[in-house]
């Protein structure tokens, strides 16, 4: 069936129309010249754009946050404890899961401990991830379920876990989620994404953040009914069988949240020099460089995109050293063809961007991180000192160097909020580090397609491109929306040509 969306504003041009058939754009131009179609959707002058692509998401964890205990807006330790108590009173059985607490602005100047949790959850297993999801506080009841956890790196008797102890606790916690709860969480994420005009999600799965079964179920759910498409990534080294699942499920890549280091907030991102507020540590690299070389080599030989979570400058340098070794062995053309990607990329040394451009390595970044923690008084400044903090997330430098940027949320670390991400990329808290408005919008749409190696040569709004489009509840052109930092509502979303939303009649 063909569909014509007519009388819309495309970019800043009113009176346009787009015809869609078989999941592709087949015509676009002036509405007065539009060809016939089986169904006509009147746009009434509204803005039509490519649908957003969120290039870094954890769907199940996001859905559990949407439907469960969300501590992002907690103003103090006492406030967080009160929210936990209220949640436990409402939900009286099963494991208690939550995320989003951030002690850096709390007046108590400390995070949650297991004693805090035990006092309100009793004997219920509880896992509450810090906002960066690279550390968590757990209850005694959950610790008792994990044999040997006290012997793992990152364990603390007060229940605040980092490094290997945290990974073990996260696996135990999410392993306790039953199938019905998991599917409900995944559906909540897909529904929320659709309502926000997000047509595609890059799911960053892996053995340390979810499971193969979780990823299988998510892909099956997304393909069973109209809704945002899900492109799956699996973050496991090739030497540990990481490519096997990529081949089995036809995934977009072997990487994503393949953790080369941790996070700045948890002091686990790997730095070249120590943290300012904890000079006893520089974080930790999680792999030997030889392991990363083997992974990049195996992916490149297989024609598969590799991806790496790397936040600190030491981790970023290590990954690119591994890519350089494979370039020397297999040639730059073979590496460029795979379009490997770096997730987060918050700290960079001098030659990083030059190497990324030369090898067509994509920067998958999260502007909401800078909005939440950047500037000269935020968490970055506390952890790194002001000078290093102001150099974090160098979006403008990356764009000017010719590095492709793809914007994501890392939900549930920061919420699904595509317009907010675009605006945060422009309004960087370090002057001169933000993107130009149209570049930011392009990174949130076309950048995601490019990052997944499925982009159309002429861009996402051209004849022949996949019909992933969003119709917004505004008659303003895109320039005005970007200039006003507006957040229009999505009135209609098309994914692969299928209409969703309140005007879809579905």
C-alpha positions in Angstrom: 0.0 0.0 0.0 1.3 3.5 -0.9 0.9 6.4 1.5 1.2 10.1 0.9 2.0 12.5 3.7 1.1 15.9 2.3 1.0 19.6 3.1 4.1 19.3 5.4 7.1 21.5 6.1 10.3 19.7 5.2 13.3 21.4 6.7 12.2 25.0 6.3 10.1 24.5 3.1 6.3 24.4 3.6 3.9 22.9 1.2 5.8 19.7 0.6 4.7 16.1 0.3 6.4 12.7 0.7 5.1 9.4 -0.9 6.0 6.1 0.7 5.6 2.6 -0.6 7.1 -0.8 0.4 9.0 0.8 3.3 10.8 3.3 1.1 10.4 6.9 0.1 9.3 6.9 -3.6 8.7 10.6 -4.2 9.1 14.0 -2.5 8.4 17.4 -3.8 5.8 20.2 -3.8 2.4 19.0 -2.5 0.6 20.4 -5.5 2.6 18.0 -7.7 2.2 14.9 -5.6 1.3 11.6 -7.3 -1.6 9.5 -6.2 -1.5 7.1 -3.3 -3.7 4.6 -1.6 -3.8 6.6 1.6 -3.3 10.3 2.2 -2.3 11.7 5.5 -2.9 15.5 5.7 0.0 17.2 7.5 -1.7 20.5 8.0 1.6 22.4 7.6 3.4 20.4 10.4 7.1 19.7 10.4 8.2 16.4 8.8 11.7 15.2 9.5 13.7 11.9 9.5 12.9 9.9 12.6 15.4 10.1 15.4 18.0 7.3 15.9 19.1 6.7 19.5 22.5 5.2 19.0 23.1 3.8 22.5 20.3 2.2 24.5 19.7 -0.6 27.1 16.1 -1.4 26.4 15.3 -3.8 29.3 17.0 -1.7 31.9 15.3 1.5 30.5 11.9 -0.1 30.7 12.5 -1.3 34.2 13.4 2.3 35.1 10.3 3.6 33.3 8.1 1.1 35.1 9.9 0.8 38.4 12.2 2.7 40.8 13.7 5.8 39.2 16.1 7.8 41.5 17.4 10.3 39.0 15.6 13.3 40.6 16.4 12.4 44.2 17.6 15.6 45.9 19.3 14.0 48.9 20.2 10.7 50.5 17.1 11.1 52.7 15.0 11.7 49.6 16.3 8.6 47.9 15.7 6.5 51.0 12.1 7.8 51.2 11.5 6.9 47.5 12.8 3.4 48.1 10.6 3.0 51.1 7.5 4.2 49.1 8.4 1.9 46.2 8.8 -1.2 48.4 5.4 -0.4 50.0 3.8 -0.3 46.5 5.6 -3.4 45.1 5.7 -5.9 47.9 7.3 -9.0 46.2 10.3 -9.8 44.1 13.6 -8.1 43.6 13.9 -4.4 44.0 15.5 -2.8 41.0 16.3 0.9 40.6 18.7 3.3 39.0 19.7 6.9 38.8 21.0 8.0 42.2 23.9 10.5 42.2 25.5 11.5 45.4 27.7 14.3 44.0 25.0 17.0 44.7 23.5 15.5 47.8 23.9 17.5 51.0 25.0 14.4 52.9 27.9 14.0 50.5 27.8 10.2 50.5 26.0 7.5 48.5 23.6 4.8 49.6 25.0 1.9 51.6 23.5 -1.5 52.2 22.7 -0.5 55.7 20.5 2.2 54.3 18.8 -0.3 52.0 18.4 -3.1 54.6 16.6 -0.7 56.9 13.8 -0.2 54.4 13.8 -3.3 52.2 14.3 -6.0 54.9 15.1 -9.4 53.4 14.3 -8.5 49.8 17.2 -8.6 47.3 17.8 -5.1 46.1 20.1 -3.6 43.3 20.2 0.2 42.9 22.6 1.3 40.2 24.4 4.6 40.4 23.5 7.0 37.6 26.4 5.9 35.5 25.5 2.2 36.0 29.1 1.3 36.6 28.6 1.0 40.3 25.7 0.1 42.5 24.6 -0.3 46.1 23.0 -3.7 46.9 21.2 -5.1 49.9 22.5 -7.9 52.2 19.8 -10.3 50.7 21.3 -9.8 47.2 24.9 -10.3 48.4 23.9 -13.5 50.1 22.8 -14.8 46.6 26.3 -14.4 45.1 28.9 -16.8 46.3 32.4 -15.5 46.4 31.5 -11.9 45.7 33.5 -10.6 48.7 36.6 -11.9 47.0 36.1 -9.9 43.8 37.7 -6.6 42.9 35.5 -3.7 43.7 33.7 -5.3 46.7 33.0 -3.2 49.7 31.4 -4.5 52.9 29.0 -1.5 52.9 27.3 -2.8 49.8 28.8 -0.2 47.4 30.2 -2.3 44.5 32.4 -1.5 41.6 34.4 -3.4 39.0 34.0 -7.2 38.9 31.9 -7.2 42.1 29.5 -4.9 40.5 29.3 -6.9 37.3 28.5 -10.0 39.3 25.8 -8.2 41.3 24.2 -6.8 38.1 24.1 -10.2 36.5 22.4 -11.7 39.6 20.0 -8.8 39.8 18.8 -8.9 36.2 18.9 -12.6 36.2 16.2 -12.5 38.8 13.8 -10.7 36.4 11.2 -13.1 35.0 10.2 -13.3 31.4 6.9 -11.4 31.8 8.5 -8.5 33.7 11.3 -8.4 31.0 8.9 -8.3 28.1 6.8 -5.6 29.8 10.0 -3.5 30.4 11.0 -3.9 26.7 7.6 -2.9 25.5 7.6 0.1 27.7 10.9 1.2 26.1 9.7 0.7 22.6 6.4 2.6 23.3 8.3 5.4 24.9 10.7 5.7 22.0 7.9 5.7 19.4 6.1 8.5 21.3 9.3 10.6 21.2 9.8 10.2 17.4 12.6 7.6 17.7 12.5 5.2 14.8 15.5 3.2 15.6 17.3 2.0 18.7 20.8 0.6 18.9 20.6 -2.0 21.7 24.0 -2.3 23.4 23.7 -5.8 24.9 26.4 -8.0 26.3 27.1 -10.6 29.0 27.9 -7.9 31.6 24.8 -5.8 31.0 22.1 -8.2 29.9 22.1 -11.7 28.4 21.8 -13.4 25.0 18.2 -14.4 25.9 17.3 -10.9 26.8 18.6 -9.7 23.4 16.8 -12.5 21.5 13.5 -11.6 23.2 13.9 -7.9 22.5 14.6 -8.5 18.8 11.7 -10.9 18.6 9.4 -8.4 20.3 10.5 -5.6 18.0 10.0 -7.6 14.9 6.6 -9.0 15.9 4.6 -5.7 15.7 5.0 -2.3 14.2 7.2 0.0 16.2 10.8 1.3 16.4 13.4 -1.0 14.8 16.0 -2.4 17.1 19.6 -2.9 15.8 21.4 -5.3 18.2 25.1 -5.2 19.3 26.8 -7.8 21.5 29.7 -6.6 23.6 31.9 -9.7 24.0 35.4 -10.3 22.8 35.9 -12.6 19.9 38.2 -14.8 21.9 35.2 -15.5 24.2 32.9 -16.3 21.4 31.5 -12.9 20.9 31.2 -13.2 17.1 29.1 -16.4 17.4 26.0 -14.6 18.6 26.5 -11.8 16.1 26.3 -14.3 13.3 23.5 -16.3 14.8 21.2 -13.3 15.3 22.4 -11.2 12.4 23.4 -8.4 14.7 24.7 -5.0 13.6 28.0 -5.4 15.4 30.3 -7.1 17.9 30.7 -4.4 20.5 29.0 -1.5 21.9 29.2 -2.0 25.6 32.4 -4.1 25.4 33.8 -2.5 28.5 37.4 -1.4 28.1 36.9 0.8 31.2 34.2 2.0 33.5 32.8 5.5 34.2 34.1 8.8 35.6 31.4 9.0 38.3 32.5 5.7 39.7 36.2 6.4 39.4 36.5 3.4 37.1 37.1 5.1 33.7 40.8 4.6 32.8 42.8 7.8 32.8 46.3 8.6 31.8 46.8 10.5 35.1 45.0 10.1 38.5 41.6 11.5 39.4 41.7 14.9 41.1 39.5 13.9 43.9 41.1 10.4 44.4 44.8 10.7 43.5 45.2 7.1 44.6 43.6 5.8 41.4 43.5 6.3 37.6 40.7 3.9 37.1 41.3 0.6 35.4 41.8 -0.9 31.9 39.9 -4.1 31.7 41.7 -5.9 28.8 45.2 -6.3 27.5 45.8 -4.5 24.3 46.6 -7.8 22.6 43.0 -9.0 23.3 41.6 -5.9 21.7 43.9 -6.3 18.7 42.5 -9.9 18.3 39.0 -8.6 18.5 39.5 -5.9 15.9 41.3 -8.3 13.6 38.6 -11.0 13.9 35.8 -8.5 13.3 37.7 -6.9 10.3 38.4 -10.2 8.7 34.7 -11.2 9.1 33.5 -7.8 7.8 31.8 -7.1 11.1 31.7 -3.8 12.9 33.5 -3.8 16.2 32.6 -1.4 19.0 34.1 -0.5 22.4 33.0 1.3 25.5 35.8 3.7 26.3 35.4 6.8 28.4 38.8 7.7 29.9 41.7 8.9 27.7 43.8 5.8 28.5 41.0 3.5 27.4 40.5 5.5 24.1 44.2 5.4 23.4 44.3 1.7 24.0 41.5 0.9 21.6 43.0 3.1 18.9 46.4 1.5 19.4 44.6 -1.9 18.8 43.0 -0.5 15.6 46.3 0.8 14.5 47.9 -2.6 14.8 45.2 -4.1 12.6 45.5 -1.3 10.1 49.2 -2.1 9.8 48.4 -5.8 9.3 45.3 -5.7 7.1 45.4 -2.2 5.6 43.4 0.9 6.2 40.8 0.1 3.6 39.7 -3.1 5.3 39.4 -1.3 8.6 37.5 1.6 7.1 35.0 -0.8 5.4 33.9 -2.1 8.9 33.3 1.4 10.3 34.2 0.4 13.8 32.8 2.6 16.6 33.8 4.1 20.0 31.0 4.5 22.6 31.1 7.6 24.8 34.6 8.9 24.0 34.4 11.5 26.8 38.2 12.2 27.0 40.6 12.3 24.1 44.3 12.9 23.6 45.8 15.0 20.9 45.9 12.6 18.0 42.7 10.6 18.7 40.4 12.5 16.2 43.0 12.3 13.4 43.2 8.6 13.8 39.5 8.2 13.9 39.0 10.2 10.7 41.7 8.3 8.9 40.1 4.9 9.8 36.5 6.0 9.6 35.8 5.2 13.3 32.5 6.5 14.4 32.0 8.5 17.7 28.8 7.4 19.4 28.3 10.1 22.0 25.8 11.2 24.6 25.3 15.0 24.9 23.1 14.6 28.0 26.3 13.6 29.8 27.7 17.0 29.4 24.4 18.7 30.3 24.3 16.7 33.5 27.9 16.7 34.6 29.9 19.1 32.5 31.1 22.6 33.0 33.5 24.0 35.6 31.3 23.1 38.7 29.9 19.7 37.7 30.8 16.1 38.5 33.5 16.1 35.8 35.2 19.1 37.5 35.1 17.3 40.8 36.5 14.1 39.4 39.1 15.5 37.0 39.7 19.1 37.9 38.4 22.1 35.9 40.9 22.0 33.1 40.3 18.4 32.2 36.6 18.7 32.8 36.3 21.5 30.2 38.0 19.3 27.6 35.5 16.5 27.9 33.1 15.5 25.1 34.7 17.6 22.4 31.9 17.4 19.9 32.9 20.5 17.8 36.5 19.3 17.5 35.3 15.9 16.4 32.9 17.3 13.8 35.6 19.8 12.5 38.1 16.9 12.2 35.7 15.0 10.0 34.7 12.3 12.5 31.2 11.0 12.2 29.1 11.6 15.3 26.0 9.6 16.3 23.9 10.8 19.2 22.5 8.5 21.8 21.1 8.6 25.4 22.7 5.5 27.0 19.2 5.1 28.6 18.6 4.5 31.4 21.8 6.5 32.4 20.1 9.5 30.9 16.5 9.5 29.7 15.2 8.8 26.1 15.0 12.5 25.0 16.1 13.0 21.4 15.3 16.7 21.1 17.0 17.3 24.5 20.1 15.5 23.2 20.2 17.7 20.1 19.9 20.8 22.1 22.5 19.6 24.7 24.9 19.0 21.8 24.5 22.6 20.7 24.5 24.2 24.2 27.7 22.4 25.4 28.7 23.6 28.9 32.2 24.3 27.6 32.1 27.3 25.2 33.2 26.4 21.7 32.7 22.6 22.2 29.1 22.5 21.0 27.8 21.5 17.5 26.1 23.7 15.0 22.3 23.1 15.3 21.8 21.4 11.9 25.0 19.3 12.6 23.5 18.2 15.9 20.2 17.2 14.3 22.0 15.3 11.6 24.0 13.4 14.2 20.8 12.4 15.9 19.2 11.1 12.7 21.6 10.4 9.8 24.5 9.8 12.1 22.8 6.8 13.7 22.2 5.3 10.3 25.8 5.8 9.3 27.0 4.4 12.6 25.1 1.2 11.9 26.4 1.0 8.3 22.8 1.0 6.8 22.5 4.6 5.7 21.2 5.6 2.3 23.7 7.3 0.1 21.6 10.5 -0.4 20.7 10.7 3.2 17.6 9.8 5.3 15.2 12.1 3.4 15.7 11.1 -0.2 14.0 8.9 -2.8 15.0 5.3 -2.1 15.8 5.9 1.6 14.0 3.9 4.3 10.7 5.5 5.2 11.5 6.3 8.8 9.9 9.7 9.3 8.4 11.8 12.2 5.6 14.4 11.9 5.8 16.9 14.7 3.1 19.0 16.3 4.5 22.4 15.1 4.2 24.4 12.0 7.6 25.9 12.5 10.5 24.9 10.2 13.4 23.0 11.5 15.6 26.1 11.8 13.0 27.7 14.2 12.6 24.6 16.3 16.4 24.3 16.7 16.8 28.0 17.4 14.0 28.0 20.0 15.3 24.8 21.7 11.7 23.5 21.2 10.6 20.0 22.0 7.5 19.4 19.7 5.4 16.3 20.3 5.5 13.5 17.8 2.1 13.4 16.1 2.9 10.5 13.7 5.9 8.2 13.3 6.6 6.1 10.3 9.0 3.1 10.7 9.7 1.2 7.5 6.7 3.0 6.0 4.3 1.8 8.7 2.5 4.7 10.5 2.4 4.7 14.3 0.9 7.3 16.7 -2.3 9.0 17.3 -2.9 9.8 13.6 -2.0 6.4 12.4 -5.4 4.7 12.6 -3.6 1.6 13.8 
